[in-house]
Amino acid sequence: MGAEFWTTGAAAGPRRAAALAARMEEQGWDGLATVDSQNLAPDPYVFLALAASATERLGLMTSVTNVVTRHAAVTASSALTVQHLSGGRFRLGIGRGDSALAHIGLAPARLDWFERYLRHLASYVRAGEVDLAELATPDHIAPPVDGLGLADRPVSSTIAWADRVAPVPVDVAATGPRVIAAAARQADRVLFALGADPARVSWGIETARQAAHEAGRNPSELSFGAYVNVVCHDDVERARAIGRGSASLFARFSAMHGTVTAPADDTQAEVFEAVHAAYDMNRHATDDGAQTEVLTDEFLEAFAIFGSVDRCVDGLGRLAELGIGHFNVSGASVVSEDPEVAAATERLIGEVAPQVRG
């Protein structure tokens, strides 16, 4: 099979998870992801477990969890649980954190912590061990177990039952060069959040391959995916209106801290910086946040794929030719009850995806 088509269904909530997943499997989607943002959405692992129970083929994924709100052992245990329930259909999507952290007063995780966490996670989900010394928790939160005077205690940290479950692939969401490099060293797949511009995605791929080579990892071992904002609609103005909210969310990642971290011309850089300056986390992922108003048509033409079937096939096909084998598409929500949005989604998976898969 060629490129895979996944999308996100977090807004459905757990009561609708099974029905949504079954419908997506019937429609021909390759996978369903859900967000991990505790203040904005229900627990993702409950959602995915229910989705697993209603499907046989559909892939399942967090899109994405983070390295701050859950200990690596807790994340691994949840991931392995869904992997077991789904018969090996789960992928663990992870990143430095965004809305999940902002709503508890935090910024994305620091890079050294992030990469150390990825190493621990990779060990846990492959039935390996993690040195207890590397899991040090600040003493003011919990002192070392030595102080309990136990007759015996664990000398390393493991998931005791992990060897009975298929290893969980780890996909890292990345935009800037340092996160891409960490992903290339530690992950099974690099999931670029760079938009649909082939030049930017090509840069991401080369950055990852170079980092893997420098770390002594064979670059050919890497696989690549991309978050892409896609709305399949013959009226490009309507397509932009439908997809503008999700495009603003992903555009922000290119200037998370105010400085553009991936290739951009002067016009693109101005928009990325404007999105950063206008971003209202209270209106995160909505169509009416102030951040949506600064996205120009010219910017959206390059950053997203909005328009006819032919336009979508061409835009996604260019990325597939670069080596993108996994598309996590957003724009026309799969949980929307708007007939126009539903039609755009159906055209994407029914008419566009078969042509891109080849």
N, C-alpha and C positions, 0 to 999 in steps of 0.2 A: 504494500500500500504506500502511496505517496504521502504528502503532508497530511497531518492530522488536524481536525477542526474541533476545538474545545471552546467553551464559553462559561460564563459565571452565572449562578442562579441563587445568590445569597438572599435576595429580597423575598424569595418565596417563603422562607421560614420553615422550620422542621415539619410542621403538619402537612406541608405540600411537597416535601422532599421526594417521597416515593413516587407520587403521581407525576411530578415534573421529570424525574429521572427516567421513568418508564416512557414518557412521551418523547423525550429527547433521544432515547435509544431507538424508538420506532422511527423517528424522523431521519435518523442517519448520522447524528452527532457522534464523534469519537470519544468525547469526554465532557464531564461536568465538573466545574470547580466552584468553590465557595470561599468567601472571605473569612479571615479570623480577625474580627474587630469587635471586641466584647461589648463595647458601649453602644454599638450601632447595629449589631446583628447577633442572632442566636449562635450557640456553640457550633463550630463547623464540623467537629467530629461526630456529634450526634446527627447532624444533617447528612453527612456522608455515609454513616452507618445505615441510616434509613434508606438512602438512595441505593446503597449496595444490595439491600434486601429485596429491592424491586426490579433489579436489572441482572443481566447475565454477561453483557459485553461491554457496557459503557465504562470508560475510564473515569477515575475519581481523583480529586486533587484539592489541596488547600491553595488558595490564590489571594494572598499568601499569609502563612503564619509568620511569627517573628521570634527573635532570640532573647526578648526581654520578659514578656509576660508569662512564659512557660519555661521551666527548667528543661534542659536538653533531654533528661531521662523521661520527663513527663511527656514531652512532644513525641519522643520515640515510642513510648508505650501506646499513646493514642494512635500514632501512625501505624504501628504494627497491628493494632486491634482492627482498624479499618482494612488493612491489607489482608488479614486473616478472613474477615467477614466477606470481603469481595473476591476472594480467591486469587489475589495477586494483581488487582486492577488499580491499586492506589499509587499515586506519586505525591511526595511531600514537597510542596512549593513553599519557599521560605525567603524572607528578605530582612532588611535592617529594621523594618517597622515604619508605619506611617500613622494612619488614623487610630489604630489600636493604642499607640503610645501618646499621641497628641491628646486623646481624651482622658488620659491619666497624668497629663502635665509633662510629658517627656518628648524629646526629639529622637530621631533614629539612633540605633545603637552605634557605638564607636567601632571602628573597623577592626581593631585588634581583638576586641571581645567577639565580634561577629565571626571572624575566621576561626577563632578557637572553638566557639560553639559549633560551627560547621564540622570541625574535626571530631568533636565529641559525638555529634549526631550521627555522622557517618559510621562511627564505631558501634554505637548502640543499635542502629537498624540493621547491622550486619552481624549481630550476635558477638560483638567484640567487647573489650574492656576499656574503661576510662580510669586513669589514675585519680585517686581521691584527692591528691594534692592539687590537681588542676581544677577541681570543682569547688575550690575554697569559697565559702560564703562569709561575708564580713562578720566578725565576732559579735558585733552589737546586735546582729539579727539572730544568729544561732551559733553557739560555740562548738568546737570539734567534739565528735562522738567519744573521743578518748576520755573525756571527763566523766563519763557515765560509769566507768569501772566495770564494763561488761566482761564476762568470762571469755568471749570471743566476739569478733566483729568482722564485717567485710573488709578485705584488703584492697579491693578495687570495686568499681561500679559497673554493673552489667544489668541487662534486661534478661532475667533468668529463663524466660520462655521464648526468646527471640529466635533460637535455633530451630524452632518448630514452624516458623513463618518465613515466607520468601522475603529476601532483603527488599527494603523500600528504596526506590530511586529518589534522589534528592535533586530538585530543580531550584536554582537560585535566581531570583528576580534581580536584574542589574541594569544600571544606566551609566554611571560614571566609570572611569577606567580602573579605579582601585577595587571597586566591588566586582567588576567584570573579572579582574585578575584573581580575586579571592575565589570566585565561582569556578574559574578555570582550573584552579588548583584543587578544589575540594568537592565539586558537585558532579553529578552525572549529566546534567544539562544546564546550560546557561540560557535563561529566559530574558531576552532583551526587552526593556521598556524604552525604546528609542523612537517609536512611531513607525511609519511605513516608508520613510525615505530610504531608498536602497543604499545611498551613499553613507548614511549614518549606520545602517545595519551592517554594511560591509566593514566599516570601521570597527564596530563592536566585535564582529567575528575575528578580524585580524588581531585585535587587542587580546582577545581570549586565547587564540592560538599561540601568540607570542608569549603570553604569561605561562601557559601550559609548558611550552618548550623550555623556558627559563627555569621552571620548577622541576624539570626532568620527567615531565609527563608527556606521553605521546599525544600531540594535538589531534590526531585522528580518532582518539578515544572520546573526544568531546562531541556532544550533540547540541543543537541550537534550536531555540524556540523564540517566539516573539509575541508580545502583546500588541495587537493592532486594532485600531478603531475602524470598524467597517459598517457601513449602512448601505444596503443594496436597494436603491430606489431610483426610478427614472428621472425624478425631479431632484436635481442636486441641491437646491435650496431646502427642500423638505428633508433630504438626507442630512444636511448640515444641522438643521434644527433638531432632528432626532438624536444625533450623535454628539452634539456640542458639549454636553455635560461630561460624558466619559472622556472626551478628548482633552478637556481642561484638566481632568484628574491626572492623566498620563503625561501631559505636557509639563506639569509641575515637577515631575521627577527629574527633568533635565536642568532644573535650577532650584533644587530643594532648599539650599541654603543661600540662595540669592545669586550665585555665580553659575554660569552655564558650564556643565561638566562634560559635554559631548559635542562633537562637531556641529557647528551652526553658522550660517552666514549672518551678516549684520541684521537683516530683517527678521530672521528667525530668532536670533538672540534677544532682540527687543521684545518679541512676544513672550518668550520663555520668562524673561525678567518681569514682564508685566503680569503674567499669570502668578508668579511668585509674590509680587507686591499686593495683588488683589485677592489672594486665596483666602477664602473664608471656610475654616474647618467645620464651622457649624452647618455649612451647606455642602459638605463633602459629597461628591458623586451625584449631585443634583443638577437639574437643568437650569436652575435659576440663581446660582451663585454668582457673585460679582466676577469671579474668575472666567466665567464663560463669555463675558462681554468683550474681553480683550482679544479673543481669537479672531483673527482676520480671515477672510476667505482665501487669501493668498497663502497664509500659513496652513490652513486646513487642507489645501490642495496637495501639499507635500507631506504633511504629518499624518494625515488620515486617508482612508479610501472611501469616499462617499460618491455614489452615483450608480450608473447602470450596471447590469450584469457584466457587460464587456469591460467596463472600467474596473470592476472588482476582480475579475479574472486576471486582467493585465497586471494590476497592482500587486495582488497576492502571488501571481506567477513569477514576477520579478524577484520577490523575496524567496520563494521556493528555489529558484535557480541559484541563489547565493548559498543555499544550504540550510534554510529554515525548514525544519521538518515538523514543527508543532506550532499551530496558530491558536492563541487564546484571544478570541475576538470579542469585542464589546462595542456597544453603540446602539443597536436595536435589541433591547432586553428580551430575553426568552421568557421572562415572567410578566411582561407587560400585557394588559388586557385591551390595549388600544389596537383595533383591527389593522391600522396602517403599519404600526410597529411590528405586529405579528407577521404581516405579509412580507415585510422587509427581511425578517429573520428566516422565514420559510424559503424565500428566494435565494438567500445566501447559502443555506445548507442543501437546498434542493437543486439549484441551478449553477451556483458558483463553485461550491466545493467539489463536485464530481469532475469539473474541468481542471481544477488546480491539482487534484490528486492524480489525474492522468490515468 
